[in-house]
Amino acid sequence: MTLRELRIADYRIADDTDAYVIAEIGHNHEGSLDKAEELFRQAAAAGAHAAKLQKRDNRSLFTKAMYNEPYTGRNSYGPTYGAHREALEFGRTEYAHLVALAADLGIHFLSTAFDQRSVDFLVDLDLPAIKIASADVTNTPLLAYAAKSGKPLILSTGGATMEEVRRACDTILPIQPDLALLQCTAVYPASPSDLHLKVIGTYREEYPDTVIGFSGHDLGPELSWIAYAQGARVIEKHFTLDHSRPGSDHHFSLDGPQLAELTEGLRRTREALGEPAKQRSETEAKAVRKMGKKLVAARDLPAGHVLTEQDVLCKSPGDGMKPYQLDEVIGRALRIGIGEDTGFEPAMLAEPVRAGAAAGADHGAD
C-alpha cells in the first residue's frame, strides 16, 4: 500500500507521523517586527513546527479603486485600504530577519503567496514551502506558477466546491506532487457545524498519495484533534499574542497556552489512535489475568473420572485454560485427582478414545 508522504525541509509528514502544526500569524504582528519575533518565539515554545505570515504585492493585487477606497474603523491601520495593507506588509529586511530567527528557534518559516510576485519573493528567500490561500483555489494561473517554483505547496480549500478542488489539484499535481490539501471553511470564526471534518476522508479517498490537512478557523484546539483522527496530518490554526487586539483575525486565533494545548493534544490523539491491528498489549496482561476466567474443577474429582459439564466451572483469575476450551475438557478422563477450584491443564487430561480405535479393539477380541 502506498504511504502518502510530504517533506517540508527536514520534517516528514505522513499517516504514521504526528501532525505538522502551523501557527498562522498572518498579520497579527500588526506591522511590528518585535511582535512578529515574539509570535515566532511563542509558537516555537508551544511546539508548533512552523510559523507563517502572508505576503502580498498590494499594488498589483488590488484594483486602483479598491487600493484607494477609504478604510476606517477599529481594525484599520491606514486611511485607505491600500495604506492599511501596506502598513501590515513586511518586506525583505523583515523577512530575512525572521528567516534567521526561525532557524535559531528550530522551526520553519512559511508564508502565503497571494500573487506571482510574492511567489518569487518567497522562493528567493528559500522558504521551505509555500501556502496558497482558499481565496486562490480557483486562481489556476497562480497555482501553476507556484507549482513550477519547485517548492512544496499547502493549499486551503475554504469556500470551494469539490469540482473547484479537483481543478486546483489537476493544475498542481502534474507539476508538483508535493502538496498538502487542507479542508477549510471560509467562516471567521467557524462553528463546529461549519467544519465538515468528514471532507478530510473524502480528500484522502480521492487523493491517496496526497497528505491531507485541516485549516481551522474554529475557536479553541479541540476540533483539530478530531481532524487528526479523521486523517489530517497538517494542522493550521491562527495565532495571536492577544485576543483583544484590533484586527479581523485576533479574536478567533489561539494564544500561546492554547497553541501548546493544541500540539500536546495532537500528540495524545496519535497515541490514543495507536495501531489498527487488534491485539492484547503487555499493559493489559494484569487486568486480563485478574478479570478473565479459566476452567476449574467444580468439586474434588478423583483420578480416572470422565469429565462432564457439571464438573467444570468458569472462575477468575484467567491464568489457565480459557472458557472457549470447554470442549477440550468435556469427555476426557483425569490422569490425576484434583481438588475443587483447581484449574485444568492439558497435561492432566487423558487423550480421548477415538471411536474407530475402540471399534477395532472390540473386533479383535471376537
C-alpha positions in Angstrom: 0.0 0.0 0.0 1.3 3.4 -0.9 2.1 5.6 2.1 1.2 9.2 1.4 4.1 11.4 2.4 5.3 15.0 2.2 8.6 16.5 3.3 8.9 20.1 4.3 12.7 20.8 4.7 13.8 18.2 7.3 10.3 17.2 8.5 8.5 14.1 7.2 4.7 14.3 7.2 2.7 11.0 6.7 -0.1 9.0 8.1 2.2 7.4 10.6 3.6 10.7 12.0 2.4 13.4 14.4 0.6 16.4 12.8 2.7 19.2 11.3 1.4 22.2 13.2 1.4 25.6 11.5 0.9 28.7 13.7 -0.7 31.1 11.2 0.3 34.6 12.3 -0.9 36.3 9.2 -0.8 40.0 10.0 -1.4 39.6 13.7 2.1 41.1 14.2 0.3 44.4 13.3 3.3 45.5 11.2 5.7 45.3 14.2 8.8 43.2 13.8 9.1 43.0 17.6 5.7 41.5 17.8 6.5 39.1 15.0 9.6 38.0 16.8 7.6 37.3 20.0 5.0 35.4 18.0 7.7 33.2 16.5 9.2 32.6 19.9 5.9 31.6 21.5 5.0 29.4 18.5 8.2 27.5 18.9 7.8 27.3 22.7 4.3 25.9 22.2 5.6 23.1 20.0 4.5 24.4 16.6 6.5 23.1 13.6 6.1 26.3 11.6 5.2 30.0 11.9 3.5 31.5 8.9 3.0 35.0 7.6 1.2 36.3 4.5 2.8 38.0 1.5 1.1 40.4 -0.9 2.3 42.7 -3.6 -0.5 45.1 -2.8 -0.4 47.4 -5.7 -0.6 44.6 -8.3 -3.1 42.6 -6.2 -5.9 45.1 -5.9 -7.6 47.4 -8.3 -6.8 51.1 -8.0 -10.3 51.7 -6.8 -10.0 49.1 -4.0 -6.5 50.2 -3.1 -7.6 53.8 -2.7 -11.0 53.3 -1.1 -11.4 54.8 2.4 -10.9 52.2 5.2 -11.6 53.4 8.7 -12.7 51.7 11.9 -11.2 49.8 14.7 -9.3 47.3 12.5 -7.8 49.9 10.2 -4.1 50.7 10.1 -4.4 53.4 7.4 -6.9 55.8 5.9 -7.4 53.8 2.7 -7.4 50.0 2.2 -4.1 50.2 0.3 -2.5 52.2 3.1 -3.9 49.7 5.7 -2.4 46.7 3.8 0.9 48.4 3.3 1.2 49.2 7.0 0.9 45.5 7.7 3.2 44.3 5.0 6.7 43.1 5.7 9.5 43.5 3.1 12.8 41.8 2.5 14.5 43.2 5.6 11.9 41.8 8.0 11.6 38.5 6.2 15.3 37.9 6.2 15.4 38.7 9.9 12.7 36.2 10.6 14.3 33.6 8.4 17.3 33.7 10.7 15.2 33.8 13.8 13.2 30.7 12.7 16.5 28.8 12.1 17.7 29.7 15.6 14.4 28.6 17.1 14.3 25.3 15.2 11.0 25.9 13.4 10.1 26.5 9.8 9.2 29.9 8.4 6.3 29.7 5.9 4.2 32.3 4.1 1.2 32.5 2.0 1.7 33.9 -1.5 -1.2 35.9 -2.8 0.3 36.7 -6.3 3.1 35.7 -8.6 5.5 38.4 -7.4 5.0 37.1 -3.9 5.8 33.6 -5.0 9.1 34.9 -6.5 9.8 36.8 -3.3 9.4 33.7 -1.1 11.3 31.5 -3.4 14.2 34.0 -3.5 14.3 33.8 0.4 14.3 30.0 0.1 11.3 29.4 2.4 10.8 25.6 2.6 7.2 25.6 1.4 4.5 28.0 0.0 1.0 28.3 1.2 -1.9 29.1 -1.2 -4.9 30.6 0.5 -8.5 29.4 0.0 -9.3 32.6 -2.0 -7.0 31.3 -4.7 -8.4 27.8 -5.2 -9.8 29.0 -8.5 -6.7 31.0 -9.4 -5.2 28.4 -11.7 -2.6 30.7 -13.1 -1.2 31.3 -9.6 -1.5 27.6 -8.7 0.5 26.6 -11.8 3.1 29.4 -11.2 3.6 28.3 -7.6 3.8 24.7 -8.6 6.6 25.4 -11.1 8.6 27.1 -8.3 9.6 23.6 -7.1 8.6 24.3 -3.5 6.1 22.0 -1.7 2.7 23.6 -1.7 0.0 23.8 1.0 -3.5 24.6 -0.3 -6.5 25.6 1.7 -9.9 24.9 0.2 -12.4 27.2 2.1 -15.4 28.2 0.1 -14.6 25.8 -2.7 -16.7 23.1 -4.4 -15.4 19.7 -5.0 -15.2 20.5 -8.7 -13.0 23.5 -7.9 -10.8 21.4 -5.6 -10.3 18.9 -8.4 -9.5 21.6 -10.9 -6.9 23.0 -8.5 -5.3 19.6 -7.9 -5.4 18.8 -11.6 -3.4 22.1 -12.1 -0.9 21.5 -9.3 -0.2 17.7 -9.1 1.1 17.1 -12.6 3.7 19.8 -12.0 4.3 19.4 -8.2 3.2 16.3 -6.4 4.5 17.6 -3.1 1.1 19.0 -2.0 -0.8 19.2 1.3 -4.5 19.6 0.7 -6.3 21.2 3.6 -10.0 21.1 4.4 -11.1 24.6 5.4 -14.3 26.6 5.9 -14.3 30.3 4.9 -16.2 31.4 8.1 -14.4 33.6 10.7 -14.9 32.2 13.4 -16.3 28.9 12.3 -18.8 26.9 14.4 -18.4 23.1 14.7 -21.3 22.6 12.3 -19.3 24.7 9.7 -16.3 22.5 9.7 -17.4 19.3 7.8 -14.4 17.3 9.0 -15.6 14.3 7.1 -14.4 16.0 4.0 -10.9 15.0 5.2 -11.9 11.4 4.5 -13.3 12.4 1.1 -10.0 14.0 0.2 -8.0 11.0 1.5 -10.0 8.7 -0.7 -9.8 10.8 -3.8 -6.1 11.6 -3.4 -4.5 8.5 -1.9 -0.9 9.8 -2.5 -1.5 13.3 -1.1 -1.1 14.4 2.5 -4.4 15.9 3.8 -4.8 18.5 6.5 -7.1 20.9 8.2 -7.0 24.7 8.4 -9.3 25.7 11.2 -11.0 29.0 12.0 -12.9 27.4 14.9 -12.4 28.6 18.5 -10.0 26.5 20.6 -7.9 23.5 19.8 -10.3 20.5 20.4 -11.8 20.0 17.0 -8.3 19.8 15.4 -7.8 16.7 17.5 -10.8 15.2 15.8 -9.4 16.3 12.4 -6.2 14.4 13.1 -8.3 11.3 14.0 -10.0 11.7 10.6 -6.6 11.6 8.9 -5.4 15.3 8.8 -1.6 15.4 9.2 -1.2 19.2 8.6 -3.0 21.4 11.1 -3.1 25.1 10.7 -4.5 27.5 13.3 -4.4 31.3 13.5 -2.1 32.5 16.3 -2.1 35.8 18.4 -0.5 37.4 21.4 -3.7 39.0 22.5 -7.3 38.2 21.5 -8.4 41.7 22.3 -6.2 43.5 19.8 -7.8 45.3 16.8 -7.8 43.2 13.6 -10.0 40.7 11.9 -8.1 37.6 13.0 -7.2 38.1 16.6 -10.5 37.1 18.2 -10.6 33.6 16.7 -6.9 32.9 16.9 -5.2 30.7 19.5 -2.9 32.3 22.1 0.3 30.7 23.4 -1.2 28.4 26.0 -3.9 27.3 23.6 -1.4 26.5 20.9 0.6 24.5 23.4 -2.7 22.7 24.3 -3.3 22.0 20.6 0.2 20.5 20.0 0.1 18.4 23.1 -3.4 17.2 22.4 -2.4 16.2 18.9 0.4 14.1 20.3 -2.1 12.5 22.7 -4.5 11.8 19.9 -1.9 10.0 17.9 -1.0 7.9 21.0 -4.7 7.1 21.6 -5.3 6.0 18.0 -2.4 3.5 18.2 -2.2 0.7 15.7 -5.0 -0.7 13.5 -4.3 -4.4 14.4 -6.3 -5.6 17.3 -4.1 -7.4 19.8 -3.6 -7.8 23.5 -0.9 -5.4 24.8 1.5 -6.1 27.6 -0.1 -3.4 29.7 -3.4 -5.3 29.6 -1.9 -8.5 30.9 -2.5 -7.8 34.6 -6.2 -6.9 34.1 -6.8 -9.8 31.8 -5.4 -12.2 34.4 -7.4 -10.6 37.2 -10.8 -10.3 35.5 -10.6 -13.1 32.9 -11.9 -16.6 33.5 -10.4 -20.1 33.4 -11.8 -23.6 33.6 -11.7 -25.1 37.1 -13.0 -28.2 38.9 -16.5 -27.7 40.4 -15.6 -30.1 43.3 -12.9 -32.6 44.3 -12.5 -35.1 41.4 -10.7 -38.5 41.5 -8.1 -39.8 39.0 -9.8 -41.6 36.1 -13.0 -39.5 36.4 -14.5 -38.7 33.0 -15.4 -35.1 33.0 -18.9 -33.8 32.3 -20.3 -30.2 32.1 -21.3 -30.4 35.8 -17.7 -31.0 36.7 -16.4 -27.7 35.2 -16.9 -24.0 36.2 -15.5 -20.7 34.9 -13.8 -18.6 37.5 -11.2 -15.9 37.9 -8.3 -15.4 37.7 -7.8 -16.1 34.0 -4.5 -17.8 34.2 -5.4 -21.2 32.8 -7.4 -22.9 30.1 -10.0 -20.5 28.6 -13.8 -21.0 28.7 -13.7 -21.4 24.9 -11.7 -24.6 25.5 -14.5 -26.3 27.3 -14.9 -28.8 24.5 -11.3 -29.9 25.0 -12.1 -30.9 28.6 -15.6 -32.5 28.5 -15.5 -36.2 27.9 -11.8 -36.7 28.9 -10.6 -38.7 31.9 -8.4 -37.2 34.6 -4.8 -38.6 34.8 -4.6 -37.4 38.5 -7.1 -36.5 41.2 -7.6 -32.7 41.7 -9.3 -30.6 44.3 -12.1 -28.0 44.0 -11.2 -24.8 42.1 -8.1 -26.4 40.6 -7.5 -25.1 37.1 -7.5 -27.6 34.3 -4.3 -28.1 32.3 -3.9 -30.2 29.1 -1.3 -32.4 30.8 -3.7 -33.6 33.4 -6.2 -34.9 30.8 -6.0 -38.3 29.2 -6.2 -38.4 25.4 -9.8 -39.1 24.3 -10.5 -42.6 22.9 -11.3 -42.4 19.2 -14.4 -44.2 18.1 -12.6 -46.1 15.3 -9.9 -47.3 17.6 -12.4 -48.6 20.1 -14.3 -50.5 17.4 -11.1 -52.1 16.2 -10.3 -53.3 19.7 -13.7 -55.0 20.0 -13.4 -56.7 16.6 -10.0 -58.2 17.6 -11.5 -59.6 20.8 -14.1 -61.6 18.8 
